[in-house]
């Protein structure tokens, strides 16, 4: 029998309504009755045949309720990632003051409390994305709930985008937690959020602190100003690079479906392209969803074997931090710290 610490990670993908209770129930719901769900298994990884990886995906009509936290647990998942801001529509298409009413304080947040109860019941780890109100500040945040229901702490999104359809700077302060890792029952994990995905410094900072797996809850899709712009492949390749450069698995969860928001200039529409995936420690895609259907993705990793290969590859041994001071600048010349 293969030895080492093994963990099964999962990414969920589904379309959101604009009703909190419906979306939270969707995230929790037991796998619905399925006529003939499809199961696909991937054997050994292509790289040195380690670790052994598995994909279990189902494909049903979008309208069915499936693959959610309980379903992932039933398939053996230990750490289950739900997409960014899954309580409702991605409201950042518009700059509307009434949408601040969606924010709630971290402590006593009803969705986090519900997920704590669920995590304890099932014995799984659940990062919970939510719109946080902290006095007069607001953050795009994730609470990490451990397998016994304990809230391990908070990460606040560091990089805040501002462009057509993704006007997050109107709602969110830049996160002040810094990049963190969380020691869960099954692994030490790093969590960053959506736009953070595009910054290699974030991934490296988390792995330097001991992250064994990286998780990225996401909400990304079409561009309202340019329907011909499709970033999905770019989006995936960037994160595959984070996995490969740091020799750690990576899990990305994105939503699907068309969402129409009334803005100050009329209606804005984004079609979210899903494509949630799990990458292995060389950046290889192990499990992936499409752009239309709900999905539950699973993969198993042997963390001890990956750790051994990460050490042997030498990328952390051969780092030269004293040469990277330029990274502390905005213009490549003037230090900002």
C-alpha positions in Angstrom: 0.0 0.0 0.0 1.2 3.5 -0.9 2.3 5.3 2.2 2.1 9.0 3.0 -0.4 11.7 4.0 -3.3 11.6 1.5 -5.9 14.2 1.0 -8.9 14.4 -1.4 -9.8 17.9 -2.6 -12.9 19.0 -4.3 -14.1 22.0 -6.3 -17.8 22.7 -6.8 -19.3 24.6 -9.8 -22.9 25.8 -10.1 -25.0 28.7 -11.2 -26.3 31.1 -8.6 -29.7 32.7 -8.0 -29.9 36.0 -6.3 -31.4 34.5 -3.1 -29.0 33.7 -0.3 -30.9 30.8 1.2 -31.3 29.1 -2.1 -27.6 29.3 -2.9 -26.5 28.2 0.5 -28.9 25.2 0.3 -27.5 24.5 -3.2 -24.0 24.4 -1.8 -25.1 22.0 1.0 -27.7 19.9 -0.8 -27.4 16.1 -1.0 -26.7 14.8 -4.4 -30.1 14.6 -6.2 -31.4 11.4 -7.7 -29.5 10.9 -10.9 -30.4 8.5 -13.7 -26.9 7.6 -14.9 -24.2 9.8 -13.5 -20.9 9.5 -15.3 -17.8 8.6 -13.3 -14.4 9.1 -14.7 -11.2 8.0 -13.0 -7.7 9.1 -13.8 -4.9 6.9 -12.8 -1.3 7.8 -12.1 0.1 11.2 -12.8 2.4 11.6 -15.8 5.3 12.9 -13.7 7.2 10.1 -12.0 3.9 8.3 -11.6 3.4 10.2 -8.3 1.0 10.8 -6.6 -1.9 8.8 -7.8 -4.8 11.1 -8.8 -8.5 10.5 -9.2 -11.2 12.5 -11.0 -14.8 11.8 -10.3 -17.1 14.1 -12.3 -20.8 13.9 -13.0 -22.6 15.6 -15.9 -26.3 16.4 -15.6 -28.6 19.1 -16.8 -27.9 22.5 -15.3 -31.3 22.6 -13.6 -30.7 19.6 -11.4 -29.4 20.0 -7.9 -26.2 18.0 -7.6 -22.5 17.7 -6.6 -22.5 19.8 -3.6 -20.8 19.6 -0.3 -22.6 16.5 0.9 -22.1 14.9 -2.5 -18.4 15.7 -2.4 -18.2 14.2 1.1 -20.0 11.1 -0.1 -17.3 10.7 -2.8 -14.5 11.0 -0.2 -13.6 14.7 -0.3 -11.7 16.1 2.7 -11.4 19.8 1.6 -14.3 21.3 -0.4 -14.0 24.6 -2.3 -17.1 26.6 -3.1 -17.0 29.5 -5.6 -16.5 33.2 -4.8 -19.4 35.2 -3.3 -21.7 32.2 -3.8 -24.5 33.7 -1.7 -25.9 35.6 -4.7 -25.3 37.2 -8.0 -22.0 38.7 -8.7 -23.3 42.2 -7.9 -20.0 44.0 -8.8 -21.3 44.5 -12.4 -23.0 47.7 -11.0 -22.1 50.5 -8.6 -25.1 50.6 -6.4 -25.3 51.7 -2.8 -28.1 49.3 -2.0 -25.8 46.4 -2.6 -23.8 47.3 0.5 -26.8 45.8 2.4 -25.5 42.4 1.3 -22.5 42.7 3.6 -22.5 41.2 7.1 -20.0 41.1 9.9 -17.6 38.2 10.1 -18.6 37.2 13.6 -22.0 35.6 13.7 -22.3 35.5 9.9 -25.2 33.2 9.3 -23.7 31.4 6.3 -20.4 30.8 8.1 -22.3 29.4 11.1 -24.3 27.1 8.8 -21.1 25.9 7.2 -19.5 25.3 10.5 -22.3 23.0 11.5 -22.1 21.2 8.2 -18.3 20.8 8.3 -18.5 19.4 11.8 -21.3 17.0 10.8 -19.4 15.7 7.8 -15.8 16.1 9.1 -14.7 18.2 6.1 -12.9 21.5 5.6 -14.9 24.3 3.9 -13.5 27.7 2.9 -16.5 30.1 3.0 -16.5 33.1 0.7 -18.6 36.1 1.8 -19.1 39.9 1.6 -17.7 41.2 4.9 -18.7 44.4 6.8 -16.2 45.6 9.4 -17.4 48.8 10.8 -17.0 51.2 7.9 -14.8 48.9 5.9 -15.9 46.2 3.5 -14.0 43.2 2.3 -14.2 40.3 -0.1 -13.3 37.6 2.4 -13.0 33.9 3.1 -13.5 32.2 6.4 -11.7 28.8 6.7 -13.8 26.2 8.6 -11.9 23.2 9.8 -13.3 19.6 9.9 -14.5 19.9 13.5 -16.4 23.1 12.7 -13.7 25.4 14.1 -13.3 28.8 12.4 -9.6 28.9 11.7 -9.5 32.6 10.7 -10.0 35.0 7.8 -8.4 36.0 4.6 -9.4 39.3 2.9 -8.8 39.6 -0.8 -5.7 41.6 -1.5 -5.9 42.6 -5.1 -9.2 44.4 -6.0 -10.1 44.7 -9.7 -11.8 47.7 -11.3 -13.1 47.3 -14.9 -16.3 47.0 -16.9 -18.4 44.4 -15.2 -16.0 43.8 -12.4 -16.2 47.1 -10.4 -15.0 45.7 -7.1 -13.2 48.8 -5.9 -16.6 50.4 -5.4 -17.4 47.8 -2.7 -14.2 46.3 -1.3 -11.3 47.8 0.6 -8.0 46.2 -0.2 -7.5 43.3 2.1 -5.3 43.9 5.2 -4.7 40.3 6.4 -1.7 39.6 4.1 -1.3 36.2 2.5 -1.8 33.5 5.1 -1.8 29.7 5.5 -4.2 27.6 7.6 -3.4 24.4 9.4 -6.4 22.2 8.8 -7.0 18.6 9.8 -5.9 17.3 6.4 -3.3 19.8 5.1 -1.8 23.2 5.5 -3.6 25.3 2.9 -3.3 28.7 1.3 -6.4 30.6 0.2 -6.5 33.6 -2.2 -9.5 35.0 -4.1 -10.2 35.5 -7.8 -8.1 38.5 -9.0 -5.4 37.4 -6.6 -5.0 34.5 -9.1 -3.1 36.6 -11.6 -0.3 37.5 -9.2 2.5 34.9 -8.8 3.8 36.7 -5.7 0.6 35.6 -3.8 1.1 32.0 -4.6 4.8 32.0 -3.7 4.1 33.9 -0.4 1.6 31.2 0.7 3.9 28.3 -0.3 6.9 29.9 1.4 4.8 29.9 4.6 4.1 26.2 4.2 1.0 25.9 2.1 0.7 22.4 0.7 -2.3 23.1 -1.5 -3.6 26.4 -3.0 -7.3 27.2 -3.3 -8.8 30.0 -5.4 -12.6 30.7 -5.2 -13.6 32.7 -8.3 -16.2 34.6 -10.2 -15.1 35.3 -13.8 -16.7 35.2 -17.2 -17.4 37.3 -20.2 -16.4 41.0 -20.6 -19.5 43.3 -21.0 -17.5 45.8 -23.0 -16.0 43.1 -25.4 -18.0 40.0 -26.0 -15.2 38.7 -28.2 -12.8 38.6 -25.2 -12.5 35.1 -23.7 -10.0 34.8 -20.9 -10.7 31.3 -19.8 -7.5 29.6 -21.2 -5.3 32.5 -20.0 -7.0 32.2 -16.6 -6.2 28.5 -16.3 -2.7 28.7 -17.6 -1.7 31.4 -15.1 -2.8 29.2 -12.2 -1.3 26.1 -13.7 1.9 28.1 -13.6 1.5 28.8 -9.9 1.1 25.1 -9.2 4.1 24.1 -11.3 6.4 26.9 -10.1 5.7 26.0 -6.5 5.2 22.3 -6.9 1.9 22.2 -5.1 -1.6 21.1 -6.2 -4.1 23.9 -6.9 -7.9 24.0 -6.8 -10.0 26.7 -8.6 -13.8 26.9 -8.3 -15.8 29.2 -10.6 -19.5 29.8 -11.2 -21.5 29.2 -14.4 -24.6 30.8 -15.8 -25.8 34.2 -17.2 -26.4 37.0 -14.6 -28.0 40.3 -15.6 -27.7 43.2 -13.2 -29.5 46.6 -13.4 -26.8 49.3 -13.4 -26.9 53.1 -13.4 -26.4 52.9 -17.2 -28.9 50.1 -17.9 -28.5 46.3 -17.8 -25.2 44.6 -17.6 -24.7 40.9 -18.4 -22.0 38.4 -17.7 -21.9 34.8 -18.7 -19.7 33.0 -16.2 -17.5 30.4 -17.9 -17.0 27.9 -15.2 -14.0 25.7 -16.2 -13.3 25.0 -12.6 -10.3 22.7 -12.3 -7.8 20.9 -10.1 -4.1 21.0 -11.1 -1.3 18.8 -9.9 2.1 19.8 -8.6 3.6 20.2 -12.1 0.7 22.3 -13.3 -1.0 19.4 -15.1 -4.8 19.5 -15.3 -6.1 16.5 -13.3 -9.8 17.3 -13.2 -11.8 20.0 -15.1 -15.3 21.1 -15.7 -16.9 22.7 -18.8 -18.4 26.1 -19.2 -22.1 25.2 -18.9 -22.8 22.4 -16.5 -22.7 22.0 -12.7 -19.9 19.9 -11.6 -18.1 18.2 -8.6 -14.4 17.7 -9.2 -12.2 15.5 -7.0 -8.6 14.6 -6.9 -6.5 12.7 -4.4 -2.9 13.8 -3.6 -0.1 12.2 -1.5 1.2 15.2 0.3 4.4 13.5 1.6 5.4 12.4 -1.9 4.8 15.8 -3.3 6.8 17.4 -0.5 9.7 15.1 -1.2 9.7 16.0 -4.9 9.4 19.7 -4.1 12.5 19.5 -2.0 14.3 17.5 -4.6 13.5 19.9 -7.4 15.4 22.6 -5.7 13.4 25.7 -6.6 13.1 26.7 -2.9 16.7 25.8 -2.2 18.0 28.0 -4.9 15.9 31.1 -4.3 17.8 34.4 -4.0 15.6 36.7 -1.9 18.3 39.4 -1.7 18.0 39.8 -5.4 14.2 40.3 -5.4 14.1 43.8 -3.9 12.7 45.1 -7.1 9.5 43.3 -6.3 9.0 45.8 -3.4 8.6 48.6 -6.0 5.8 49.7 -8.3 8.0 51.2 -11.1 11.0 48.8 -10.8 13.2 51.6 -9.3 11.8 53.2 -6.2 11.3 51.0 -3.1 7.9 51.3 -1.6 8.8 49.6 1.7 
